[in-house]
Amino acid sequence: QAEGASLDPRLAGASLADRAPRNGIGTGVQLARLKAGSRAAAQGLEQGDVIVGLNRRQVDDLETLQAFLAQPLRQVVLTVQRGEQGFFVVLR
């Protein structure tokens, strides 16, 4: 588990954790907790959302997300799964 702010300031207020695969699929990084009014919440993220991609690259686990965010990135676009719906979030 990791605090979002330690990965990227735009994820402040989120606690992130590896999502346990279900039936061998559905990996990613889940927003385990999200503080109301936080910067991450202002980005449109919600508790329970699962980050499955970053800048069109697959994110399977927290380690992968950390490695991607450690690189100098001009723009960060997350691919997020919320229930059955998938969408993009541009971190600002």
Rosetta constraint file for C-alpha pairs under 8 A:
AtomPair CA 1 CA 15 HARMONIC 6.97 0.50
AtomPair CA 1 CA 16 HARMONIC 5.55 0.50
AtomPair CA 1 CA 17 HARMONIC 4.41 0.50
AtomPair CA 1 CA 18 HARMONIC 7.12 0.50
AtomPair CA 1 CA 62 HARMONIC 7.70 0.50
AtomPair CA 2 CA 6 HARMONIC 7.29 0.50
AtomPair CA 2 CA 7 HARMONIC 7.98 0.50
AtomPair CA 2 CA 15 HARMONIC 5.82 0.50
AtomPair CA 2 CA 16 HARMONIC 5.24 0.50
AtomPair CA 2 CA 17 HARMONIC 6.52 0.50
AtomPair CA 3 CA 7 HARMONIC 7.24 0.50
AtomPair CA 3 CA 12 HARMONIC 7.33 0.50
AtomPair CA 3 CA 13 HARMONIC 7.43 0.50
AtomPair CA 3 CA 14 HARMONIC 6.07 0.50
AtomPair CA 3 CA 15 HARMONIC 4.62 0.50
AtomPair CA 3 CA 16 HARMONIC 6.12 0.50
AtomPair CA 4 CA 8 HARMONIC 6.21 0.50
AtomPair CA 4 CA 9 HARMONIC 7.18 0.50
AtomPair CA 4 CA 10 HARMONIC 7.80 0.50
AtomPair CA 4 CA 11 HARMONIC 4.55 0.50
AtomPair CA 4 CA 12 HARMONIC 5.10 0.50
AtomPair CA 4 CA 13 HARMONIC 6.50 0.50
AtomPair CA 4 CA 14 HARMONIC 5.01 0.50
AtomPair CA 4 CA 15 HARMONIC 5.71 0.50
AtomPair CA 4 CA 16 HARMONIC 6.37 0.50
AtomPair CA 5 CA 9 HARMONIC 4.56 0.50
AtomPair CA 5 CA 10 HARMONIC 6.85 0.50
AtomPair CA 5 CA 11 HARMONIC 5.30 0.50
AtomPair CA 5 CA 12 HARMONIC 4.13 0.50
AtomPair CA 5 CA 13 HARMONIC 6.96 0.50
AtomPair CA 5 CA 14 HARMONIC 7.50 0.50
AtomPair CA 6 CA 12 HARMONIC 7.91 0.50
AtomPair CA 7 CA 11 HARMONIC 7.37 0.50
AtomPair CA 7 CA 66 HARMONIC 6.17 0.50
AtomPair CA 7 CA 69 HARMONIC 6.38 0.50
AtomPair CA 7 CA 70 HARMONIC 7.39 0.50
AtomPair CA 8 CA 12 HARMONIC 7.28 0.50
AtomPair CA 8 CA 69 HARMONIC 6.87 0.50
AtomPair CA 10 CA 39 HARMONIC 5.98 0.50
AtomPair CA 10 CA 40 HARMONIC 6.00 0.50
AtomPair CA 10 CA 43 HARMONIC 7.87 0.50
AtomPair CA 10 CA 91 HARMONIC 6.34 0.50
AtomPair CA 10 CA 92 HARMONIC 6.64 0.50
AtomPair CA 11 CA 39 HARMONIC 6.32 0.50
AtomPair CA 11 CA 40 HARMONIC 4.53 0.50
AtomPair CA 12 CA 38 HARMONIC 6.45 0.50
AtomPair CA 12 CA 39 HARMONIC 5.45 0.50
AtomPair CA 12 CA 40 HARMONIC 5.50 0.50
AtomPair CA 13 CA 34 HARMONIC 5.67 0.50
AtomPair CA 13 CA 35 HARMONIC 5.14 0.50
AtomPair CA 13 CA 36 HARMONIC 7.95 0.50
AtomPair CA 13 CA 38 HARMONIC 5.03 0.50
AtomPair CA 13 CA 39 HARMONIC 6.33 0.50
AtomPair CA 13 CA 40 HARMONIC 5.81 0.50
AtomPair CA 13 CA 41 HARMONIC 7.44 0.50
AtomPair CA 14 CA 31 HARMONIC 6.26 0.50
AtomPair CA 14 CA 32 HARMONIC 7.48 0.50
AtomPair CA 14 CA 33 HARMONIC 5.74 0.50
AtomPair CA 14 CA 34 HARMONIC 4.51 0.50
AtomPair CA 14 CA 35 HARMONIC 6.54 0.50
AtomPair CA 14 CA 38 HARMONIC 7.90 0.50
AtomPair CA 14 CA 40 HARMONIC 6.15 0.50
AtomPair CA 14 CA 41 HARMONIC 7.94 0.50
AtomPair CA 15 CA 31 HARMONIC 5.79 0.50
AtomPair CA 15 CA 32 HARMONIC 5.50 0.50
AtomPair CA 15 CA 33 HARMONIC 5.03 0.50
AtomPair CA 15 CA 34 HARMONIC 6.37 0.50
AtomPair CA 16 CA 29 HARMONIC 6.36 0.50
AtomPair CA 16 CA 30 HARMONIC 5.64 0.50
AtomPair CA 16 CA 31 HARMONIC 4.76 0.50
AtomPair CA 16 CA 32 HARMONIC 5.50 0.50
AtomPair CA 16 CA 33 HARMONIC 7.25 0.50
AtomPair CA 16 CA 62 HARMONIC 7.52 0.50
AtomPair CA 17 CA 29 HARMONIC 5.55 0.50
AtomPair CA 17 CA 30 HARMONIC 5.39 0.50
AtomPair CA 17 CA 31 HARMONIC 6.65 0.50
AtomPair CA 17 CA 32 HARMONIC 6.20 0.50
AtomPair CA 17 CA 62 HARMONIC 6.42 0.50
AtomPair CA 18 CA 27 HARMONIC 7.51 0.50
AtomPair CA 18 CA 28 HARMONIC 6.18 0.50
AtomPair CA 18 CA 29 HARMONIC 4.67 0.50
AtomPair CA 18 CA 30 HARMONIC 6.07 0.50
AtomPair CA 18 CA 61 HARMONIC 5.29 0.50
AtomPair CA 18 CA 62 HARMONIC 5.58 0.50
AtomPair CA 19 CA 26 HARMONIC 7.60 0.50
AtomPair CA 19 CA 27 HARMONIC 5.52 0.50
AtomPair CA 19 CA 28 HARMONIC 5.44 0.50
AtomPair CA 19 CA 29 HARMONIC 5.36 0.50
AtomPair CA 19 CA 30 HARMONIC 5.48 0.50
AtomPair CA 19 CA 50 HARMONIC 7.59 0.50
AtomPair CA 19 CA 61 HARMONIC 7.31 0.50
AtomPair CA 20 CA 26 HARMONIC 7.60 0.50
AtomPair CA 20 CA 27 HARMONIC 6.27 0.50
AtomPair CA 21 CA 25 HARMONIC 5.16 0.50
AtomPair CA 21 CA 26 HARMONIC 5.05 0.50
AtomPair CA 21 CA 27 HARMONIC 4.97 0.50
AtomPair CA 22 CA 26 HARMONIC 5.99 0.50
AtomPair CA 22 CA 27 HARMONIC 7.88 0.50
AtomPair CA 27 CA 52 HARMONIC 7.26 0.50
AtomPair CA 27 CA 60 HARMONIC 5.30 0.50
AtomPair CA 27 CA 61 HARMONIC 6.85 0.50
AtomPair CA 28 CA 50 HARMONIC 6.03 0.50
AtomPair CA 28 CA 51 HARMONIC 5.61 0.50
AtomPair CA 28 CA 52 HARMONIC 4.77 0.50
AtomPair CA 28 CA 53 HARMONIC 7.90 0.50
AtomPair CA 28 CA 59 HARMONIC 5.67 0.50
AtomPair CA 28 CA 60 HARMONIC 4.39 0.50
AtomPair CA 28 CA 61 HARMONIC 5.07 0.50
AtomPair CA 28 CA 62 HARMONIC 7.50 0.50
AtomPair CA 29 CA 50 HARMONIC 5.34 0.50
AtomPair CA 29 CA 51 HARMONIC 5.03 0.50
AtomPair CA 29 CA 52 HARMONIC 6.65 0.50
AtomPair CA 29 CA 59 HARMONIC 7.36 0.50
AtomPair CA 29 CA 60 HARMONIC 7.00 0.50
AtomPair CA 29 CA 61 HARMONIC 5.49 0.50
AtomPair CA 29 CA 62 HARMONIC 5.76 0.50
AtomPair CA 29 CA 65 HARMONIC 7.80 0.50
AtomPair CA 30 CA 48 HARMONIC 6.03 0.50
AtomPair CA 30 CA 49 HARMONIC 5.74 0.50
AtomPair CA 30 CA 50 HARMONIC 4.24 0.50
AtomPair CA 30 CA 51 HARMONIC 6.22 0.50
AtomPair CA 31 CA 46 HARMONIC 7.28 0.50
AtomPair CA 31 CA 47 HARMONIC 5.26 0.50
AtomPair CA 31 CA 48 HARMONIC 5.20 0.50
AtomPair CA 31 CA 49 HARMONIC 5.51 0.50
AtomPair CA 31 CA 50 HARMONIC 6.29 0.50
AtomPair CA 31 CA 51 HARMONIC 7.91 0.50
AtomPair CA 32 CA 47 HARMONIC 6.11 0.50
AtomPair CA 32 CA 48 HARMONIC 5.98 0.50
AtomPair CA 33 CA 47 HARMONIC 5.46 0.50
AtomPair CA 33 CA 48 HARMONIC 7.50 0.50
AtomPair CA 34 CA 38 HARMONIC 7.58 0.50
AtomPair CA 34 CA 40 HARMONIC 7.50 0.50
AtomPair CA 34 CA 41 HARMONIC 6.91 0.50
AtomPair CA 34 CA 46 HARMONIC 6.69 0.50
AtomPair CA 34 CA 47 HARMONIC 5.26 0.50
AtomPair CA 35 CA 41 HARMONIC 7.11 0.50
AtomPair CA 36 CA 41 HARMONIC 6.35 0.50
AtomPair CA 37 CA 41 HARMONIC 5.99 0.50
AtomPair CA 37 CA 42 HARMONIC 6.57 0.50
AtomPair CA 38 CA 42 HARMONIC 6.24 0.50
AtomPair CA 39 CA 43 HARMONIC 6.46 0.50
AtomPair CA 40 CA 44 HARMONIC 7.06 0.50
AtomPair CA 40 CA 45 HARMONIC 6.02 0.50
AtomPair CA 41 CA 45 HARMONIC 5.03 0.50
AtomPair CA 41 CA 46 HARMONIC 6.28 0.50
AtomPair CA 43 CA 89 HARMONIC 7.20 0.50
AtomPair CA 43 CA 90 HARMONIC 7.67 0.50
AtomPair CA 43 CA 91 HARMONIC 6.39 0.50
AtomPair CA 43 CA 92 HARMONIC 7.27 0.50
AtomPair CA 44 CA 89 HARMONIC 7.30 0.50
AtomPair CA 45 CA 49 HARMONIC 6.79 0.50
AtomPair CA 45 CA 89 HARMONIC 7.93 0.50
AtomPair CA 48 CA 82 HARMONIC 7.26 0.50
AtomPair CA 49 CA 80 HARMONIC 6.52 0.50
AtomPair CA 49 CA 81 HARMONIC 5.90 0.50
AtomPair CA 49 CA 82 HARMONIC 5.01 0.50
AtomPair CA 49 CA 83 HARMONIC 7.76 0.50
AtomPair CA 50 CA 80 HARMONIC 5.52 0.50
AtomPair CA 50 CA 81 HARMONIC 5.06 0.50
AtomPair CA 50 CA 82 HARMONIC 6.53 0.50
AtomPair CA 51 CA 59 HARMONIC 6.98 0.50
AtomPair CA 51 CA 78 HARMONIC 6.56 0.50
AtomPair CA 51 CA 79 HARMONIC 5.88 0.50
AtomPair CA 51 CA 80 HARMONIC 4.59 0.50
AtomPair CA 51 CA 81 HARMONIC 6.41 0.50
AtomPair CA 52 CA 58 HARMONIC 6.00 0.50
AtomPair CA 52 CA 59 HARMONIC 4.87 0.50
AtomPair CA 52 CA 60 HARMONIC 6.51 0.50
AtomPair CA 52 CA 78 HARMONIC 7.61 0.50
AtomPair CA 52 CA 79 HARMONIC 5.60 0.50
AtomPair CA 52 CA 80 HARMONIC 5.83 0.50
AtomPair CA 52 CA 81 HARMONIC 6.85 0.50
AtomPair CA 53 CA 57 HARMONIC 5.32 0.50
AtomPair CA 53 CA 58 HARMONIC 4.40 0.50
AtomPair CA 53 CA 59 HARMONIC 4.67 0.50
AtomPair CA 53 CA 60 HARMONIC 7.99 0.50
AtomPair CA 53 CA 78 HARMONIC 5.63 0.50
AtomPair CA 53 CA 79 HARMONIC 4.56 0.50
AtomPair CA 53 CA 80 HARMONIC 7.03 0.50
AtomPair CA 54 CA 58 HARMONIC 6.57 0.50
AtomPair CA 54 CA 59 HARMONIC 6.65 0.50
AtomPair CA 54 CA 65 HARMONIC 7.65 0.50
AtomPair CA 54 CA 68 HARMONIC 7.64 0.50
AtomPair CA 54 CA 76 HARMONIC 6.74 0.50
AtomPair CA 54 CA 77 HARMONIC 5.61 0.50
AtomPair CA 54 CA 78 HARMONIC 4.53 0.50
AtomPair CA 54 CA 79 HARMONIC 6.00 0.50
AtomPair CA 55 CA 76 HARMONIC 6.13 0.50
AtomPair CA 55 CA 77 HARMONIC 5.07 0.50
AtomPair CA 55 CA 78 HARMONIC 6.41 0.50
AtomPair CA 55 CA 79 HARMONIC 7.82 0.50
AtomPair CA 56 CA 77 HARMONIC 7.80 0.50
AtomPair CA 56 CA 79 HARMONIC 7.57 0.50
AtomPair CA 59 CA 64 HARMONIC 5.86 0.50
AtomPair CA 59 CA 65 HARMONIC 5.95 0.50
AtomPair CA 60 CA 64 HARMONIC 6.56 0.50
AtomPair CA 60 CA 65 HARMONIC 7.90 0.50
AtomPair CA 61 CA 65 HARMONIC 6.49 0.50
AtomPair CA 62 CA 66 HARMONIC 6.06 0.50
AtomPair CA 63 CA 67 HARMONIC 6.23 0.50
AtomPair CA 64 CA 68 HARMONIC 6.25 0.50
AtomPair CA 65 CA 69 HARMONIC 6.17 0.50
AtomPair CA 66 CA 70 HARMONIC 6.05 0.50
AtomPair CA 67 CA 71 HARMONIC 6.94 0.50
AtomPair CA 69 CA 73 HARMONIC 7.30 0.50
AtomPair CA 75 CA 90 HARMONIC 7.63 0.50
AtomPair CA 75 CA 91 HARMONIC 7.37 0.50
AtomPair CA 76 CA 90 HARMONIC 5.93 0.50
AtomPair CA 76 CA 91 HARMONIC 5.55 0.50
AtomPair CA 77 CA 88 HARMONIC 6.43 0.50
AtomPair CA 77 CA 89 HARMONIC 5.58 0.50
AtomPair CA 77 CA 90 HARMONIC 4.42 0.50
AtomPair CA 77 CA 91 HARMONIC 6.22 0.50
AtomPair CA 78 CA 88 HARMONIC 5.51 0.50
AtomPair CA 78 CA 89 HARMONIC 5.08 0.50
AtomPair CA 78 CA 90 HARMONIC 6.33 0.50
AtomPair CA 78 CA 91 HARMONIC 7.49 0.50
AtomPair CA 79 CA 86 HARMONIC 7.05 0.50
AtomPair CA 79 CA 87 HARMONIC 5.85 0.50
AtomPair CA 79 CA 88 HARMONIC 4.68 0.50
AtomPair CA 79 CA 89 HARMONIC 6.56 0.50
AtomPair CA 80 CA 86 HARMONIC 5.58 0.50
AtomPair CA 80 CA 87 HARMONIC 5.40 0.50
AtomPair CA 80 CA 88 HARMONIC 5.95 0.50
AtomPair CA 80 CA 89 HARMONIC 7.10 0.50
AtomPair CA 81 CA 85 HARMONIC 5.77 0.50
AtomPair CA 81 CA 86 HARMONIC 4.41 0.50
AtomPair CA 81 CA 87 HARMONIC 6.60 0.50
AtomPair CA 82 CA 86 HARMONIC 6.18 0.50
